Amino acid sequence: MIRILAAFAWLRWRLTANAFRRRGGRDLLSRAARVGEVIVPFILALVILPSAFGLGLLGAFGGWAAVHAPDHREGILLTARLILGALTAMVFIGQLVRAMVGAHSESTRFSLLPIPARLLHASMVASGLADPWICLVYPGVVLFCAGLAAGGAVVAAGLTLVAALLLLSILLLIGSCLECLLQLLFRNRRRGEWVTLIATAVLAFAGFIPMFLGDRLEGAEKSGAGAVQAARWLWMVPSELWGATLAEALAGRTATAVARVTGMLGTGAVLYLISWSLYGRLLASPAVSSGRSSNHKRPRELPRLPGLSEAASAVAWTQFRTIVRTVSGKSLLIVGPLTFALLVLVAPRMLHRTHSPALTVDPQLLAAFAGVLFSLISLPRVSANQFALDRSGLTLQYLAPLSDREIVKGKAAGIGILWLGSVLLYLVLALPLVPLGSPWTVPAAVLAGLAAYLVFAPVAAILAALLPKPADLSKLGAGGKPHPLAVFAATLLAVAFFAAPAMLAMGDFQSGPTVNGFFLALLCAGLAAGLSIPLTRMAAEVLASRREAILLATRDR
């Protein structure tokens, strides 16, 4: 077993060292980015270590004070339980986020080696010790027990230390169960994409829950019913099991504390069996790239878009369908508008709870123009890397009888369909939530956004050609993001292009746009359409000069 663990350590060292070596076919920027990915964990460790040391000293003092300051004992215990409760929540959220960005360890690959499956499972469980949250919080928990012992509560310190070790084991096993379960779900690519989309929506909507329930929670706190309801289900949270053990031990009820420790031991045993069962299922299940075969389907003929040639229209529909089939595309089209609509719904509640003065801006005007702007600035995720996103499909486009201008125009139209769909969905969801204002508000807002997009689309194509990056939109992590400089520049330009037509179209902030504002927005859209012609020609020339570099970027993975 020692030789196997030493082999794992050597493998990790070689993977880290190889990142600093020069590899053929990579330019200086690519090598610097690769080295940066390796250096980041070391920088994170330099930040965590002093924080963990400070929390450790605070935990030691808290343990000593819990013995010698009985009046403050409840506050100390509440603080410790809240910190450990946050750690428990981060175990769930961290595993979910790692699964969404594709950062889970592929430990099943080692099953081909002559290594016992139980050792592989144990290594996967122990890998949770590298979680930054555990490294940050857990020294304080251990030193809290040392503070109890220094204060004279030796029995309570011993029981609490055992409970802390069991708590660590339970958290590691929970992380292992979640990792195996999520890997099983993500074995099917189509199912994994829908799980990722739903999880993204849940995480986005979770921040609005306290705003919706704020008044109810305040009433429950005043009546004391909140604590009663919480006590009915919080006892099963691992951090609360540790807190209950500590409270019983400090109160001198040793038998009850021992019973709670025994309960934590049983919980850990059950979680281990579940984790081992899921891991065995994971080893036996193959990966599936798609949920169903589409070979029997006939290709559908999509309508030709007005103003585009047949070839450019085909590029537009291909670009739109390629993006929408991915998690990022579905998120832009569905999750973004839903989040903006919820923000419109909770904004009056937030202003009421903070006792802010009433806004002097027409609510419909604010909702419409802000929603169009938010939809516009969410596009750089796909538009700032629109050529490299096609990967092998880009080679087929180059081999097809397509001119560079047709490729640029088609991609701009495809991304524009995505933007227009998200804007329409947002307006349908958000406008019923605000009082009606000027009938020209929504048309003026859409025209202002259209004017901005007509100028933004060719500029984004230029950035995508100058700064291509290998990316996969089915991933939400770094592997699915464009070049950060391209995203930053595209976002700033999108805001700048929208500001001028929006300010001309808004008119009076209190009553909303008039017919004059609508025609000003229409005039801006016409001027933007004329300006987009030379910009599109320029984008096509940049694409022609960067063809080889973009092809190399799609293969630099």
C-alpha positions in Angstrom: 0.0 0.0 0.0 2.9 2.4 0.8 4.3 1.8 -2.7 1.0 2.6 -4.3 0.6 5.9 -2.3 4.2 6.8 -3.2 3.3 6.2 -6.8 0.3 8.5 -6.6 2.5 11.2 -5.0 5.1 10.8 -7.7 2.4 11.1 -10.4 1.0 14.3 -8.9 4.6 15.7 -8.8 5.2 14.9 -12.4 1.9 16.4 -13.6 2.8 19.6 -11.8 6.4 19.7 -13.0 5.4 19.0 -16.6 3.2 22.1 -16.6 6.4 24.3 -16.4 8.2 22.5 -19.2 8.1 23.9 -22.7 5.9 22.0 -25.1 6.2 22.1 -28.8 3.5 23.9 -30.8 2.7 26.4 -27.9 3.4 30.1 -28.0 4.6 32.1 -25.0 1.0 33.2 -24.1 -0.3 29.6 -24.0 2.6 28.4 -21.9 2.2 31.3 -19.5 -1.5 30.6 -19.1 -0.7 26.9 -18.4 1.8 27.8 -15.8 -0.6 30.2 -14.3 -3.1 27.5 -13.8 -0.5 25.5 -11.8 0.6 28.5 -9.7 -2.9 29.5 -8.6 -3.2 26.6 -6.1 0.1 27.7 -4.5 -1.1 31.3 -4.3 -4.4 30.1 -2.7 -2.4 28.1 -0.2 -0.4 31.2 0.8 -3.7 33.0 1.4 -5.3 30.1 3.3 -2.5 29.3 5.7 -2.4 32.6 7.6 -6.2 32.7 7.7 -6.3 29.1 9.1 -3.7 30.0 11.7 -5.8 33.0 12.8 -8.9 30.9 13.0 -6.9 28.3 15.0 -5.9 30.9 17.6 -9.5 32.2 17.7 -10.7 28.6 18.2 -8.2 27.9 21.0 -9.3 31.1 22.8 -13.0 30.3 22.2 -12.5 26.8 23.8 -10.8 28.3 26.8 -13.5 31.0 27.1 -16.3 28.4 26.9 -15.0 26.9 30.1 -14.1 30.1 32.1 -16.9 32.4 30.8 -20.2 30.5 31.2 -22.2 33.7 30.4 -20.7 33.8 26.9 -20.9 30.1 26.3 -24.1 30.2 24.2 -22.6 32.9 21.9 -19.4 30.9 21.5 -21.3 27.7 20.7 -23.6 29.5 18.3 -20.6 31.0 16.4 -18.9 27.6 16.1 -22.1 26.0 14.9 -22.6 28.7 12.3 -19.0 28.3 11.0 -19.3 24.5 10.8 -22.8 24.9 9.2 -21.3 27.1 6.5 -18.6 24.5 6.0 -21.2 21.8 5.6 -23.1 23.9 3.0 -19.8 24.5 1.1 -19.2 20.8 0.8 -22.5 20.5 -1.1 -22.0 23.6 -3.2 -18.4 22.8 -3.9 -19.1 19.3 -5.2 -22.0 20.7 -7.4 -19.9 23.5 -8.8 -17.0 21.1 -9.5 -19.3 18.8 -11.4 -20.8 21.7 -13.4 -17.3 22.9 -14.5 -16.0 19.4 -15.1 -13.4 19.6 -12.4 -14.1 16.2 -10.7 -11.3 13.8 -10.5 -11.4 10.9 -13.0 -10.4 8.3 -10.4 -12.2 5.6 -12.3 -9.3 5.6 -14.8 -7.0 4.1 -12.2 -9.3 1.1 -12.0 -7.4 -0.4 -15.0 -4.3 -0.5 -12.9 -3.5 -3.4 -10.4 -4.8 -1.3 -7.5 -7.5 -2.6 -5.1 -10.9 -0.8 -5.6 -11.2 -0.1 -1.9 -7.9 1.8 -1.9 -9.0 3.8 -4.9 -12.2 4.6 -3.0 -10.3 5.6 0.1 -8.0 7.9 -1.9 -11.1 9.6 -3.4 -12.6 10.1 0.0 -9.3 11.4 1.4 -8.9 13.8 -1.5 -11.5 16.0 0.2 -8.8 17.0 2.7 -7.5 19.3 0.0 -10.7 21.2 0.0 -9.7 24.8 0.8 -12.8 25.3 3.1 -11.8 22.3 5.2 -8.2 23.4 5.3 -9.4 26.9 6.4 -11.9 25.9 9.1 -10.8 22.6 10.6 -7.6 23.7 12.4 -9.8 26.0 14.4 -12.1 23.2 15.4 -9.2 21.0 16.6 -7.6 23.9 18.5 -11.0 24.6 20.0 -10.7 21.2 21.7 -7.2 22.1 22.8 -8.6 25.3 24.4 -11.2 23.2 26.2 -8.5 21.0 27.6 -6.4 24.0 28.6 -9.4 25.4 30.4 -9.7 22.2 32.5 -12.6 20.5 30.7 -10.5 17.5 29.8 -13.4 15.0 29.4 -15.4 17.5 27.3 -12.3 18.2 25.2 -11.8 14.5 24.5 -15.4 13.9 23.5 -15.4 17.0 21.4 -12.2 16.0 19.6 -13.6 12.5 18.8 -16.8 14.2 17.6 -14.7 16.6 15.5 -12.8 13.7 13.8 -16.1 12.0 13.1 -17.5 15.3 11.7 -14.5 15.5 9.4 -15.1 11.9 8.3 -18.8 12.6 7.7 -18.1 15.6 5.6 -15.5 13.7 3.5 -18.0 10.9 3.0 -20.7 13.3 2.1 -18.4 14.8 -0.5 -17.5 11.4 -1.8 -21.2 10.4 -2.1 -22.0 13.6 -3.9 -19.0 13.2 -6.2 -20.0 9.6 -7.2 -23.6 10.5 -7.6 -22.8 13.6 -9.8 -20.4 11.6 -11.9 -23.1 9.0 -12.5 -25.5 11.7 -13.6 -22.9 13.3 -15.8 -21.9 10.0 -17.5 -24.7 10.7 -19.9 -23.8 14.0 -21.6 -27.3 15.1 -22.4 -28.5 14.3 -18.9 -25.5 16.1 -17.5 -26.2 19.2 -19.5 -29.7 19.4 -18.1 -28.5 18.7 -14.6 -26.0 21.6 -15.0 -28.7 23.9 -16.4 -31.1 23.1 -13.5 -28.3 23.5 -10.9 -27.3 26.8 -12.5 -30.9 28.0 -12.2 -31.2 26.8 -8.6 -28.0 28.6 -7.6 -29.1 31.7 -9.4 -32.6 31.7 -7.8 -31.4 30.7 -4.3 -30.2 34.3 -3.6 -33.8 35.6 -4.1 -35.3 33.2 -1.5 -34.5 35.4 1.6 -36.0 38.4 -0.2 -39.3 36.6 -0.8 -39.4 35.2 2.7 -38.0 38.2 4.5 -41.2 39.4 6.0 -42.3 35.9 7.0 -38.9 35.2 8.6 -39.1 38.5 10.5 -42.5 37.5 11.9 -41.2 34.1 12.9 -38.2 35.6 14.7 -40.4 38.0 16.7 -42.8 35.2 17.7 -40.0 32.7 18.4 -41.5 30.2 16.0 -38.4 30.3 13.9 -36.2 28.7 16.5 -38.8 26.0 17.2 -39.1 25.1 13.5 -35.3 25.1 13.1 -34.8 22.8 16.0 -37.1 20.1 14.4 -34.8 19.5 11.5 -31.4 21.0 12.2 -30.5 18.1 14.6 -29.7 16.0 11.5 -27.1 18.4 10.1 -23.5 17.1 10.9 -22.4 20.4 12.3 -25.4 20.4 14.7 -24.5 16.9 15.9 -21.0 18.2 16.8 -22.5 21.3 18.5 -25.0 19.2 20.5 -22.1 16.9 21.6 -20.1 19.9 22.8 -23.1 21.4 24.6 -23.9 18.1 26.4 -20.2 17.6 27.4 -19.8 21.1 28.8 -23.0 20.7 30.8 -21.6 17.5 32.4 -24.0 15.1 30.7 -21.3 12.7 29.6 -23.6 9.8 28.9 -25.7 11.9 26.5 -22.6 13.2 24.8 -21.3 9.7 24.3 -24.6 8.7 22.8 -24.4 11.5 20.3 -20.9 10.5 19.4 -22.1 7.0 18.9 -24.8 8.4 16.6 -22.2 10.3 14.6 -20.2 7.0 14.3 -23.3 5.2 12.9 -24.0 8.1 10.5 -20.5 7.8 9.2 -20.8 4.0 8.8 -24.0 4.4 6.8 -22.5 7.1 4.6 -19.4 4.9 4.0 -21.7 2.1 2.7 -23.6 4.5 0.5 -20.3 6.0 -0.9 -18.8 2.5 -1.5 -22.0 1.4 -3.3 -22.1 4.5 -5.5 -18.4 4.1 -6.3 -18.9 0.5 -7.3 -21.8 1.6 -9.5 -19.6 4.3 -11.0 -16.9 1.7 -11.9 -19.4 -0.5 -13.6 -21.3 2.2 -15.6 -20.0 3.3 -19.1 -20.0 6.8 -20.3 -22.7 7.8 -22.8 -22.2 10.7 -25.1 -25.9 11.3 -25.9 -29.2 10.2 -24.6 -30.6 9.1 -28.0 -29.4 8.5 -31.5 -30.4 11.0 -34.2 -29.2 9.0 -37.2 -32.7 8.3 -38.3 -33.8 11.9 -38.3 -33.9 13.8 -41.6 -32.3 17.2 -41.6 -34.8 20.0 -41.4 -34.8 22.8 -43.9 -34.7 26.1 -42.0 -36.0 29.3 -43.6 -33.6 31.7 -45.2 -33.1 34.8 -43.2 -34.0 38.1 -44.9 -31.1 40.1 -46.1 -28.7 37.2 -46.1 -27.5 34.9 -48.8 -28.4 31.2 -48.6 -24.9 30.3 -47.4 -24.8 33.0 -44.7 -28.3 32.0 -43.5 -27.1 28.4 -43.2 -24.2 29.7 -41.1 -26.6 31.7 -38.9 -28.9 28.8 -38.1 -25.9 26.5 -37.5 -24.4 29.0 -35.1 -27.6 29.4 -33.3 -28.3 25.7 -33.0 -24.7 25.0 -31.9 -24.9 27.5 -29.1 -28.4 26.5 -27.9 -27.5 22.8 -27.7 -24.9 23.6 -25.0 -25.3 24.5 -21.3 -24.0 28.0 -21.8 -26.4 28.7 -24.6 -29.4 27.4 -22.7 -28.3 29.5 -19.8 -28.2 32.6 -21.9 -31.5 31.9 -23.5 -33.5 30.8 -20.4 -31.7 31.2 -17.0 -30.6 34.8 -17.7 -34.0 36.2 -18.5 -35.6 34.3 -15.6 -33.0 35.8 -13.2 -33.6 39.3 -14.6 -37.3 38.9 -14.2 -37.0 37.8 -10.6 -34.7 40.8 -10.0 -37.5 43.1 -11.3 -39.9 41.3 -8.9 -37.8 41.6 -5.8 -36.5 45.1 -6.4 -39.5 46.9 -4.8 -39.2 44.6 -1.8 -35.5 45.4 -1.4 -36.3 49.2 -1.6 -39.1 48.8 1.0 -36.9 46.8 3.4 -34.0 49.3 3.2 -36.4 52.2 3.6 -35.0 53.8 0.4 -36.9 56.7 -1.1 -39.2 55.9 -4.1 -37.5 56.0 -7.5 -38.4 58.8 -9.8 -37.9 56.7 -12.8 -40.8 55.0 -14.7 -40.6 51.3 -13.5 -41.5 50.0 -17.0 -38.7 52.1 -18.5 -36.2 50.9 -16.0 -37.2 47.3 -16.4 -37.2 47.3 -20.2 -33.9 49.1 -20.8 -32.1 47.4 -18.0 -33.2 44.0 -19.3 -32.1 44.7 -22.8 -28.7 45.9 -21.5 -28.3 42.8 -19.3 -29.1 40.5 -22.3 -26.6 42.4 -24.4 -23.7 42.2 -21.9 -24.3 38.4 -21.5 -23.3 37.8 -25.1 -19.5 38.1 -24.9 -19.4 34.6 -23.5 -20.2 33.3 -27.0 -19.6 36.2 -29.3 -16.0 37.0 -28.1 -14.9 33.5 -29.2 -17.4 32.7 -31.9 -14.9 31.2 -34.4 -12.9 28.9 -32.0 -16.1 27.6 -30.5 -16.8 25.6 -33.6 -13.6 23.5 -33.1 -13.6 20.9 -35.9 -16.7 22.5 -37.5 -14.6 25.5 -38.3 -12.5 23.5 -40.7 -15.7 22.4 -42.5 -16.7 26.0 -42.9 -13.3 26.9 -44.3 -13.6 24.1 -46.9 -17.2 25.0 -47.8 -17.8 27.6 -50.6 -18.2 30.4 -48.1 -16.6 33.8 -48.2 -15.2 35.4 -45.0 -17.9 38.1 -45.1 -20.7 35.4 -45.3 -19.1 33.7 -42.3 -19.0 36.9 -40.3 -22.5 37.9 -41.3 -24.0 34.5 -40.6 -22.4 34.2 -37.2 -23.6 37.7 -36.3 -27.1 36.8 -37.3 -27.1 33.5 -35.4 -25.9 35.2 -32.2 -28.4 37.9 -32.8 -31.3 35.4 -32.9 -30.1 34.1 -29.5 -30.0 37.7 -28.1 -33.4 38.6 -29.5 -34.9 35.4 -28.1 -33.5 36.1 -24.6 -34.8 39.7 -24.8 -38.3 38.6 -25.8 -38.4 36.0 -23.1 -37.3 38.6 -20.5 -39.9 41.1 -21.6 -42.7 38.6 -21.6 -41.7 37.6 -18.0 -40.8 41.0 -16.6 -43.3 43.5 -18.0 -46.4 42.0 -16.3 -44.6 42.6 -12.9 -44.3 46.4 -13.3 -47.0 49.1 -13.8 -47.7 50.0 -17.4 -46.2 53.2 -18.7 -45.7 54.7 -22.1 -46.6 52.4 -25.0 -43.4 53.4 -26.8 -41.1 52.1 -24.0 -40.7 48.5 -25.1 -40.3 49.3 -28.8 -37.7 52.0 -28.0 -35.8 49.8 -25.7 -35.6 47.0 -28.3 -34.6 49.4 -31.1 -31.8 50.8 -28.8 -30.6 47.3 -28.1 -30.7 46.5 -31.8 -28.7 49.6 -32.7 -26.1 48.6 -30.1 -26.0 45.0 -31.4 -25.5 45.9 -35.1 -22.3 47.7 -34.1 -21.3 45.3 -31.4 -21.5 42.1 -33.6 -18.7 42.9 -36.1 -16.5 44.3 -33.3 -17.0 41.1 -31.3 -16.1 39.1 -34.5 -12.8 41.1 -34.7 -12.0 40.4 -31.1 -12.8 36.7 -31.6 -10.5 36.6 -34.6 -7.7 38.4 -32.8 -7.9 36.5 -29.5 -9.1 32.9 -30.2 -9.1 30.4 -27.4 -10.0 26.7 -27.3 -13.3 26.4 -25.5 -16.2 24.0 -25.0 -19.6 25.7 -24.2 -20.8 22.5 -22.6 -18.5 23.4 -19.7 -19.1 26.3 -17.3 -15.5 26.5 -16.0 -12.4 27.9 -17.5 -12.6 25.3 -20.3 -15.8 27.0 -21.7 -14.8 30.7 -21.3 -13.3 32.9 -24.0 -10.1 34.9 -23.7 -10.6 37.2 -20.6 -9.3 40.2 -22.5 -11.7 39.7 -25.3 -14.6 39.3 -22.8 -13.6 42.5 -20.9 -13.3 44.5 -24.1 -16.5 43.2 -25.6 -18.5 43.9 -22.4 -17.3 47.5 -22.2 -18.0 48.1 -25.9 -21.5 46.6 -25.5 -22.3 49.0 -22.7 -20.8 51.9 -24.6 -22.7 51.1 -27.8 -26.0 50.8 -25.9 -25.6 54.0 -23.9 -26.0 56.5 -26.7 -29.2 55.2 -28.3 -30.7 54.4 -24.9 -30.2 57.9 -23.6 -31.7 59.4 -26.8 -34.7 57.0 -26.6 -35.5 57.3 -22.9 -36.7 60.8 -23.0 -38.4 61.8 -19.7 -37.4 59.4 -17.0 -40.6 59.8 -15.1 -43.1 59.2 -18.0 -41.0 57.1 -20.3 -40.3 57.5 -24.1 -42.6 59.4 -26.4 -43.1 59.0 -30.1 -40.0 61.2 -30.6 -37.9 58.8 -28.5 -39.1 55.9 -30.6 -38.1 57.6 -33.8 -34.8 58.6 -32.3 -34.1 55.0 -31.5 -35.2 54.0 -35.0 -32.8 56.6 -36.4 -30.0 55.2 -34.3 -30.8 51.7 -35.5 -30.6 52.9 -39.1 -27.3 54.6 -38.6 -25.9 51.5 -36.8 -27.0 49.4 -39.8 -25.0 51.6 -42.1 -22.0 51.6 -39.8 -22.1 47.8 -39.5 -21.3 47.4 -43.3 -17.7 48.7 -43.2 -17.2 47.1 -39.8 -18.4 43.7 -41.2 -16.0 44.2 -44.1 -13.2 44.9 -41.7 -14.1 41.9 -39.6 -14.0 39.7 -42.7 -10.5 41.0 -43.5 -9.3 40.3 -40.0 -10.8 36.8 -40.2 -9.0 36.2 -43.5 -5.6 37.1 -42.0 -6.2 35.1 -38.9 -7.5 31.8 -40.4 -4.5 29.7 -39.6 -4.1 31.1 -36.0 -7.8 30.4 -35.3 -7.4 26.8 -36.6 -4.4 26.3 -34.4 -6.2 27.6 -31.4 -9.1 25.1 -31.9 -6.5 22.3 -31.6 -4.4 23.7 -28.8 -6.1 21.7 -26.0 
